[in-house]
Amino acid sequence: MTSEQAEIISLQCLGWLVANDDLLPVFLGSSGASEEDLKNYAAEPEFLGSVLDFLMMDDAWVVSFCDSAGIRYDIPAQARMALPGGSHMHWT
């Protein structure tokens, strides 16, 4: 997955999150972001990575987002890996 494709997936996820009245406050509270930050940082790959990090904290959220976006359940993880800070840590 390219970084451009990952950003598109992340923006779709951000849109899904903003439309979710129950989950948006949880994201804002856990990330420390404000609604204004959502507008100001939506084009920043690092911020978009944090959106996917949040999404992937709960399998039900992943399933809900992917079902609404019509994508496979592994796509958010692939997108996260293509954004800054998303590469897997190798301990060997």
C-alpha distances in whole Angstrom, upper triangle without the diagonal:
4,7,8,6,7,10,11,10,12,15,15,16,18,20,21,22,24,26,26,30,30,27,27,30,28,25,27,30,28,26,29,27,29,29,29,26,24,25,25,22,19,18,18,14,16,18,15,14,18,17,15,17,20,18,18,21,22,21,23,21,18,20,21,18,16,20,20,17,17,14,13,14,12,9,11,10,7,7,10,9,6,10,13,15,12,12,15,18,20,24,25
4,5,5,6,9,10,11,12,14,16,17,18,20,21,22,24,26,27,30,31,28,27,30,29,26,27,30,28,25,28,26,28,28,28,25,23,23,23,20,18,16,15,12,15,17,14,14,17,17,15,18,21,20,19,23,24,24,26,23,20,22,23,20,19,22,22,18,19,16,16,17,15,12,13,13,10,8,11,10,6,9,12,14,13,13,16,19,21,25,26
4,5,5,6,9,10,10,12,14,15,16,18,20,20,22,24,25,28,29,26,25,27,27,23,24,27,25,22,25,23,25,25,24,21,20,20,20,16,14,12,12,9,11,13,11,11,15,15,13,16,19,18,18,21,23,23,25,22,20,22,23,20,19,22,22,18,20,17,18,18,16,13,12,13,10,8,9,9,5,6,9,12,11,12,16,19,21,25,26
4,5,5,6,9,10,11,13,14,15,17,18,20,21,23,25,28,29,26,24,27,27,23,25,28,26,23,26,23,25,24,24,21,19,19,19,16,13,11,12,9,13,14,12,12,16,16,15,17,20,19,20,23,25,24,26,23,20,22,23,19,18,21,20,17,18,16,18,19,17,14,13,15,12,9,12,12,9,9,12,15,14,16,19,22,25,28,30
4,5,5,6,9,10,11,12,14,15,17,18,20,21,23,26,27,24,23,27,26,23,24,27,26,23,26,24,25,24,25,22,19,20,20,18,15,13,14,11,14,15,12,13,16,15,13,16,19,17,18,21,22,22,23,20,17,19,20,16,15,18,17,14,15,13,14,15,14,10,11,12,10,7,10,11,9,10,13,16,14,16,19,22,24,28,30
4,5,5,6,9,10,10,12,14,15,16,18,20,21,24,25,22,21,24,23,20,21,24,22,20,23,21,23,22,23,20,17,18,19,16,13,12,12,9,11,12,9,9,12,12,10,13,15,14,14,18,19,19,21,18,15,17,18,15,14,17,17,14,15,13,14,14,12,9,8,10,8,4,7,8,6,7,10,13,11,13,16,19,22,25,27
4,5,5,6,9,10,10,12,14,15,16,18,20,23,24,21,19,22,22,18,20,23,21,19,21,19,20,19,19,17,14,15,15,12,9,8,9,7,10,10,7,8,12,11,10,13,15,14,16,19,20,21,22,18,16,19,19,15,15,18,17,14,16,15,16,17,15,12,10,12,11,7,9,11,9,8,11,13,12,15,18,21,24,27,30
4,5,5,6,9,10,11,12,14,15,17,19,22,23,20,19,23,22,19,21,24,23,21,23,20,21,20,20,18,15,15,17,14,11,10,12,10,13,13,9,11,14,12,12,15,16,15,17,20,21,21,21,18,16,18,17,14,13,16,15,11,14,12,15,16,15,11,11,13,12,9,11,14,11,11,14,17,15,18,21,24,27,30,32
4,5,5,6,9,10,11,12,14,15,17,20,21,18,17,21,20,17,19,22,21,19,22,20,21,20,21,19,16,17,18,15,12,12,13,11,14,13,9,10,13,10,9,13,14,12,13,17,17,17,17,14,12,14,14,10,10,13,12,9,11,9,11,12,12,8,7,10,10,7,9,12,11,11,14,16,14,17,19,22,25,28,31
4,5,5,6,9,10,10,12,14,15,18,19,16,15,18,17,14,16,19,18,16,18,16,18,17,18,15,12,14,15,12,9,10,10,9,11,9,6,7,9,7,6,10,11,10,12,15,16,16,17,14,12,15,14,11,11,15,14,11,14,12,14,14,13,10,8,10,11,7,8,11,11,9,12,14,13,16,18,21,24,27,30
4,5,5,6,9,10,10,12,14,17,19,16,14,18,18,15,16,19,19,16,19,16,17,15,16,14,11,11,13,11,7,8,10,10,12,10,7,10,11,9,10,13,13,12,15,17,18,19,19,15,14,17,15,12,13,16,13,11,14,14,16,16,16,13,11,14,14,11,12,15,14,12,15,17,16,19,22,25,28,31,34
4,5,5,6,9,10,11,13,16,17,15,14,18,18,15,17,20,20,18,21,18,19,16,18,17,13,14,16,14,11,12,14,13,15,13,10,12,13,10,10,14,14,12,14,17,17,17,17,13,12,14,12,9,10,12,10,7,11,11,14,14,15,12,10,14,14,11,13,16,15,15,18,19,18,21,23,26,29,32,35
4,5,5,6,9,10,11,14,15,12,11,15,15,12,14,17,16,15,18,16,17,15,17,16,12,14,16,14,11,13,14,13,14,12,9,10,11,7,7,11,10,8,11,13,14,14,14,10,9,12,10,7,9,11,10,8,12,11,13,13,13,11,9,12,13,11,11,15,15,14,17,18,16,19,21,24,27,30,33
4,5,5,6,9,10,13,14,11,9,13,13,10,12,15,15,13,15,13,13,12,13,12,8,10,13,11,8,11,12,12,13,10,8,10,10,7,8,11,10,9,13,15,15,17,16,12,12,15,13,10,12,15,12,12,15,15,17,16,17,15,12,15,16,13,13,17,16,15,17,18,17,21,23,25,29,31,34
4,5,5,6,9,12,14,12,10,14,15,13,14,17,18,16,18,15,15,12,14,14,10,11,14,13,10,13,15,15,16,13,11,14,14,10,12,15,14,12,16,17,18,18,17,13,14,15,13,10,12,14,11,10,14,15,18,17,19,16,14,17,18,16,16,20,19,18,20,21,20,24,26,29,32,35,38
4,6,5,6,10,11,10,9,13,14,12,14,17,17,16,19,16,16,14,17,16,13,14,17,16,13,16,17,17,18,15,13,15,14,11,11,14,13,10,14,15,15,15,14,10,11,12,9,7,10,11,8,9,12,13,16,15,17,15,13,16,18,16,16,20,20,19,21,22,21,24,26,28,32,34,37
4,5,5,8,9,7,6,9,10,8,10,13,13,13,15,13,13,12,15,14,11,13,16,15,12,16,17,17,17,14,12,14,12,9,10,13,10,9,12,13,13,15,13,10,11,13,10,8,12,13,11,12,15,16,18,16,18,16,13,16,19,16,16,20,20,18,20,21,20,23,25,27,31,33,36
4,5,7,10,8,6,9,11,9,10,13,14,14,15,12,12,9,12,12,9,11,14,14,12,15,17,17,18,14,13,16,14,11,13,15,13,12,16,17,17,18,17,13,15,17,14,12,15,16,13,14,18,19,21,20,21,19,17,20,22,19,19,22,22,20,22,23,22,26,28,30,34,36,39
4,6,9,9,8,11,13,12,13,16,17,17,18,16,15,12,15,16,12,14,17,17,15,18,20,21,21,18,16,19,17,14,16,18,15,14,17,18,18,18,16,13,15,16,12,11,14,15,12,13,16,18,20,20,22,20,18,21,23,21,21,25,25,23,25,26,25,28,30,33,36,38,41
4,6,5,6,9,10,10,12,14,15,16,17,16,15,13,17,17,14,16,19,19,17,20,21,22,22,18,17,19,17,13,15,17,14,12,16,16,15,16,13,11,13,14,11,10,14,14,12,14,17,18,20,19,21,20,18,20,23,21,21,24,25,24,25,26,25,28,29,32,35,37,40
4,6,6,7,9,11,11,13,15,16,17,16,14,13,16,17,15,17,20,20,18,22,23,24,24,20,19,21,19,16,18,19,16,15,18,18,17,18,16,13,16,17,14,14,18,18,15,17,21,22,24,22,25,24,21,24,26,24,24,27,28,26,28,28,27,31,32,34,37,39,42
4,6,7,7,10,11,12,13,15,16,16,15,14,18,18,16,19,22,21,20,24,24,25,24,21,20,21,18,16,17,18,14,13,16,15,14,16,14,12,15,16,13,14,17,18,16,18,21,22,23,21,24,23,20,23,26,24,23,27,28,26,28,27,26,30,30,32,36,37,41
4,6,5,6,9,10,11,12,14,13,14,13,17,16,14,17,20,19,17,21,21,21,20,17,16,17,15,12,13,14,10,10,13,12,11,14,12,9,12,14,12,12,15,16,15,17,20,20,21,19,21,20,17,19,22,21,20,23,24,23,24,24,23,26,27,29,32,34,37
4,5,5,6,9,10,11,12,10,10,9,13,13,11,14,16,16,15,18,19,19,18,15,15,16,13,11,13,14,11,11,14,14,14,16,15,12,14,16,14,13,17,18,16,17,21,21,23,21,22,21,18,20,23,20,19,23,24,22,23,23,22,26,27,29,32,34,38
4,5,5,6,8,10,10,10,9,9,13,13,12,15,17,17,17,21,21,21,20,16,17,18,15,13,16,16,12,13,16,15,15,18,17,14,17,19,17,16,20,21,20,21,24,25,26,24,25,24,21,23,25,23,22,25,26,24,25,24,24,28,28,30,34,35,39
4,5,5,6,8,10,10,11,12,16,15,14,17,19,18,18,21,21,21,19,16,16,17,13,12,14,13,10,11,14,12,12,15,15,12,15,17,16,16,19,21,19,21,24,24,24,22,23,22,19,20,23,22,20,23,25,23,23,22,22,25,26,27,31,32,35
4,5,5,6,8,8,10,10,13,12,11,14,16,14,14,18,17,17,15,12,12,13,10,8,11,10,7,9,12,11,12,15,15,12,14,17,15,14,18,20,18,19,22,22,23,20,21,20,16,18,21,19,17,20,21,19,19,19,19,22,23,25,28,30,33
4,6,5,6,5,6,8,11,9,9,13,14,13,14,17,17,18,16,12,13,15,11,10,13,13,10,12,15,14,16,19,19,15,18,20,19,17,21,23,21,22,25,25,26,24,24,23,19,21,24,21,19,22,23,20,21,20,21,24,25,27,30,32,36
4,6,5,7,8,11,14,12,13,16,17,16,17,21,19,20,18,15,16,17,13,13,15,14,11,14,16,14,16,19,19,17,19,22,20,20,23,25,24,24,28,27,28,25,26,25,21,22,25,23,21,24,25,23,22,21,22,25,26,27,31,32,35
4,6,8,11,13,15,14,14,17,18,16,17,20,18,19,16,13,15,14,11,11,13,11,9,12,13,11,14,17,18,15,17,20,19,19,22,24,23,24,27,26,26,23,23,23,19,20,23,21,18,21,23,20,20,18,19,22,23,23,27,28,32
4,5,9,11,13,11,11,15,15,13,14,17,15,15,13,10,12,12,8,9,12,10,8,12,14,13,15,19,19,16,18,21,20,19,22,24,23,23,26,25,26,23,23,22,18,19,21,19,16,19,21,18,17,16,17,20,21,22,26,27,31
4,7,10,11,9,11,14,14,13,15,18,16,17,14,12,14,15,11,12,15,14,12,15,17,16,19,22,22,19,21,24,23,22,25,27,26,26,29,28,29,27,27,26,22,22,25,22,20,23,24,20,19,19,20,23,25,25,29,30,34
4,7,8,6,7,10,10,10,11,14,13,15,13,10,12,13,10,11,14,14,12,15,18,17,19,22,22,19,21,24,22,20,23,26,24,24,27,27,28,26,26,24,21,22,24,21,19,22,22,19,18,18,20,23,25,26,30,32,35
4,5,5,7,9,10,10,12,15,15,17,16,12,14,16,14,13,17,17,15,17,20,20,21,24,24,21,22,25,23,21,25,27,24,24,28,28,30,28,28,26,23,25,26,24,22,25,25,22,21,22,23,27,28,30,34,35,39
4,5,5,7,9,10,11,14,15,17,17,13,14,17,15,13,17,18,16,17,21,21,22,24,24,20,22,24,22,20,23,25,22,22,26,26,28,27,28,26,22,25,26,23,22,25,25,22,22,23,24,28,30,31,35,37,41
4,5,5,6,9,10,13,14,17,16,13,15,18,16,15,19,20,18,20,23,23,25,27,27,23,24,27,25,23,26,27,25,24,28,28,30,29,30,27,24,26,28,24,23,26,25,22,22,23,25,28,31,32,36,38,41
4,5,5,6,8,11,11,14,13,9,12,14,12,12,16,17,16,18,21,21,23,25,25,22,23,26,24,21,24,26,24,23,27,27,29,27,27,25,22,23,25,21,20,23,22,19,18,20,21,25,27,29,32,34,38
4,6,6,6,9,10,12,12,9,10,13,11,10,14,15,14,15,18,19,21,23,23,19,20,23,21,18,21,23,20,20,23,23,25,24,24,22,19,21,22,19,18,21,20,17,18,19,20,24,26,28,32,34,37
4,6,6,8,10,13,14,11,12,15,14,13,16,18,17,18,22,23,24,26,26,22,23,25,23,20,23,25,22,21,25,25,27,26,27,24,21,23,24,21,20,23,22,19,19,21,22,26,28,31,34,37,40
4,6,8,9,12,12,10,12,15,14,14,17,19,18,20,23,24,26,28,28,24,24,27,26,23,25,27,25,24,27,27,29,28,28,25,22,24,25,21,20,23,21,18,18,20,21,25,28,30,33,36,39
4,5,5,9,9,6,8,11,11,11,14,15,16,17,20,21,23,25,26,22,22,25,24,21,23,25,23,22,25,24,26,25,25,22,19,21,21,18,16,19,18,14,14,16,18,21,24,26,29,32,35
4,6,8,9,7,7,10,11,10,12,15,15,15,18,20,22,23,24,20,20,22,21,18,19,22,20,18,22,21,23,22,22,19,16,19,19,15,15,18,16,13,14,16,17,21,23,26,29,32,35
4,6,9,8,8,11,12,12,14,16,17,18,20,22,24,25,26,22,21,24,23,20,21,24,22,19,23,22,24,23,23,19,17,19,19,15,15,17,15,12,13,16,17,20,23,25,29,32,34
4,5,5,6,9,10,11,13,14,16,17,19,21,23,25,26,22,21,25,24,21,22,25,23,21,24,23,24,23,22,19,17,18,18,14,13,15,13,10,10,13,14,17,20,22,26,29,31
4,5,5,6,9,10,11,12,14,15,17,19,21,23,24,21,19,23,23,19,20,23,22,20,22,20,21,21,19,16,14,15,14,11,10,11,10,6,7,10,10,14,17,19,22,25,28
4,5,5,7,9,10,11,13,15,15,17,20,22,23,20,19,23,23,20,21,24,24,22,24,22,23,21,20,18,15,15,15,12,10,12,11,7,6,7,9,13,16,17,21,23,26
4,5,5,7,9,10,11,13,14,16,19,21,22,18,18,21,21,18,20,23,22,20,23,21,22,21,20,18,14,15,16,13,11,14,13,10,9,10,12,15,18,20,23,26,29
4,5,5,7,9,10,11,13,15,17,18,20,16,15,18,18,15,16,20,18,16,19,18,19,18,17,14,11,12,13,10,9,12,11,8,9,11,11,14,17,19,23,26,29
4,5,5,6,9,10,11,13,15,17,19,16,14,18,18,15,16,20,19,18,20,18,18,17,15,13,10,10,11,8,6,9,9,6,7,8,7,11,13,16,19,22,25
4,5,5,6,9,10,11,14,16,18,14,14,18,18,15,17,20,20,19,21,19,20,18,17,15,12,12,14,12,9,12,13,10,10,9,10,13,15,17,21,23,26
4,5,5,6,9,10,12,14,15,12,12,15,15,12,14,17,16,15,18,17,18,16,15,14,10,11,14,11,9,13,13,11,12,12,12,15,17,19,23,25,29
4,5,5,6,9,11,12,14,10,9,13,13,11,12,15,15,14,16,14,15,12,12,10,7,8,10,8,6,10,11,10,12,11,10,13,14,17,20,23,26
4,6,5,7,10,12,14,11,11,14,15,13,15,18,18,17,19,17,17,14,13,13,9,9,12,10,7,10,12,11,12,10,9,12,13,15,18,21,24
4,5,5,8,11,12,9,10,13,13,12,14,17,17,17,19,18,18,15,15,14,11,11,14,13,11,14,16,14,15,14,13,16,16,18,22,24,27
4,5,6,8,9,6,6,10,10,8,10,13,13,13,16,14,14,12,12,12,8,10,13,12,10,14,16,15,16,15,14,17,17,20,23,25,28
4,5,6,9,7,6,10,11,10,11,14,15,15,17,15,14,10,10,11,8,8,11,11,9,12,15,14,16,15,12,15,14,17,20,22,25
4,7,9,8,8,12,13,13,14,17,18,18,20,18,17,13,14,15,11,11,15,15,13,15,18,17,18,16,14,17,16,18,21,22,25
4,5,5,7,9,10,11,13,14,16,17,18,17,16,12,13,15,12,12,16,16,15,17,20,20,21,19,17,20,19,21,23,25,28
4,5,5,6,9,10,10,12,14,15,16,14,13,9,11,13,11,11,15,16,15,17,20,20,22,21,18,20,19,21,24,25,28
4,5,5,6,9,10,10,12,14,15,14,14,10,13,15,13,14,17,18,17,20,22,22,25,23,21,23,22,25,27,29,32
4,5,5,6,8,10,11,12,14,13,13,10,13,13,11,13,16,16,15,18,20,20,22,21,19,21,21,24,27,29,32
4,5,5,6,8,10,10,12,10,10,7,9,9,8,10,12,13,13,15,17,17,20,19,17,19,19,22,24,27,29
4,6,5,6,8,10,10,9,9,6,10,11,10,12,15,15,16,18,20,21,23,23,20,22,22,25,27,29,32
4,6,5,6,9,10,10,11,9,13,13,12,14,17,17,17,20,22,22,24,24,22,24,24,27,30,32,35
4,5,5,6,8,9,10,9,11,11,9,12,14,13,14,18,19,18,21,22,19,22,23,26,28,31,34
4,5,5,6,5,6,6,9,8,8,11,13,12,14,17,18,18,22,22,19,21,22,25,28,30,33
4,5,5,7,8,8,12,11,12,15,16,16,18,20,21,22,25,26,23,25,25,29,31,34,36
4,6,8,11,11,14,13,13,16,18,17,18,21,22,22,25,26,23,26,27,30,33,35,38
4,6,9,10,13,11,11,14,15,14,16,19,19,19,23,24,21,24,25,28,31,34,36
4,7,9,12,10,12,15,15,15,18,20,20,21,25,26,23,25,26,29,31,34,36
4,6,8,7,9,12,12,12,14,16,17,18,22,23,20,21,22,26,28,31,33
4,6,6,8,10,10,12,14,15,16,18,22,22,19,20,20,24,25,28,30
4,6,7,8,10,11,13,14,16,17,21,20,17,18,18,22,23,26,28
4,6,6,6,9,10,11,13,15,18,18,14,15,15,18,20,23,25
4,5,5,6,9,10,11,13,16,17,13,14,15,19,21,24,26
4,5,5,6,9,10,11,14,14,11,13,14,18,20,23,25
4,5,5,6,9,10,13,12,9,10,11,14,16,19,22
4,5,5,7,9,12,13,9,10,11,15,17,20,22
4,5,5,7,10,11,8,10,12,16,19,22,24
4,5,5,8,8,5,8,10,13,16,19,22
4,6,8,8,4,5,7,11,13,17,19
4,7,9,6,7,10,14,16,20,21
4,6,6,8,11,14,17,20,23
4,6,8,11,13,16,19,21
4,6,9,10,13,16,19
4,6,9,12,15,18
4,6,9,13,15
4,6,10,12
4,6,9
4,6
4
